[in-house]
Amino acid sequence: MLKKTQLCGIVIALIASSSAWAADQTVTLKDGRQVILHDNFTWQYKAQANDPATSPLLKTTATAIPVAATSAVAIPIISAPKGVEVELGTTKAIQQLSDSGMDVLLTAAHYENGTLIIPTMMTNQSSKSVVNVTMKVRLSNSDGQTIATDEFTVWRSINRMPDTYFRPKTQHQGKPIIFDVPKAERYFIDAEITDVDMR
C-alpha cells in the first residue's frame, strides 16, 4: 500500500501535468511564424513586433508610399470649334437658336458689295411680349481664325408702344446679321442669344 504522502504527491503531479496540458501552447512553423494552440482546439498566429498584418500597434500607423517624381505635363489646349458652316449659294438655313421661348432662325446667307448678310426669322413661343432680342456673333474663316465679332439687336420694339411689341405665338422677320468681310466660299459662325427682354 502506498503511503498517504506518496498518494498526495501523485495526485499533485497529475493535476500539474493536466493543467500544463490545458494551457495554450506556442508552436514555431518552418517559415518562422509562430502559432498559438488553444485548449479549445482553435489556433491563431502569434503577433510579431515587425509584422504589420498581426501587430495591433502597426495596424493604426499609416505607411508613407513613395511617389516617383514626374515631370509636369501640360494639359493640351483644345481649340475652339469653328462653329456652324455658312456656305454661300445655298438656300438651306444655317442655324436655329432658342432662349426664353424666343426662337431665332439664321436663314441662308448671301454676299453683296463687300458685305455678308445673314437674314433672321423669329418666333415668339413664350406667353409674354418681347421688346428686345440681342445676339453675339463670331465669324471665322475656313482655318478657324476669327475674322469678325459683334453684337446685334435682331429685334427692338418702341418703348411704351405696345403695338410694336413682339406678341406671343407670332412670327416676324428680324434684323439681318451683317459683316463687312472679304468674300469667301464658306464661313463659320458661332452665335448665341445674349438677351431677351420681355413685358
VENJOVEN-V51321 format. One line per field, one symbol per residue. ss: DSSP state (2 for helix, 1 for strand, 0 for the rest). burial: 1 if it has 24 or more other ideal C-beta (glycine too) atoms within 12 Angstrom, else 0. A space follows every 10 residues. Layout:
# VENJOVEN-V51321
ss=???
burial=???
This chain:
# VENJOVEN-V51321
ss=0002222222 2222222222 2200111100 0001111000 0011100000 0000022220 0000000000 0000000000 0001111000 0000111110 0111111111 1100111111 1111000001 1111111111 0000011111 1111110000 0222010001 1111111110 0000011111 111111110
burial=0000000000 0000000000 0000000000 0000000000 0000000000 0000000000 0000000000 0000000000 0011110000 0001101010 0111111010 1000011111 1111010011 1111101111 1000001101 0111101000 0000111000 0101011110 1001011111 111001110
